[in-house]
Amino acid sequence: MDLVKWLRMIVYEMIKENGVIFDSDLLSELQKKYSVSKQQINDVLLHLEVMGLIKVSRVSKDKKRIEIRQVEKREGLTSSE
């Protein structure tokens, strides 16, 4: 498994475990265990957000709130409706 995919998986699992986490907390937790940069984390967050797995909201100029995106199930709809 390449480093980028591995990092995406680690970041997603950390967000999933916490429910909601701030980018600064995520970065500090990751840097305790791994050698990662803020830019690498931002790239991973962008990718996960584009995939629709997480939601990133800006709380202040330098702070982001990250959470797992809830998937809405729509029942009773078919492709013909």
Buried (B, 14 or more C-beta within 10 A) or exposed (E): EEEEEEBBEBBBEBBEEBEEBBBEBBBEBBEEEEEBEEEBBBBBBEBBBEEEBBBBEEEEEEEBBBBBEEEEEEEEEEEEE
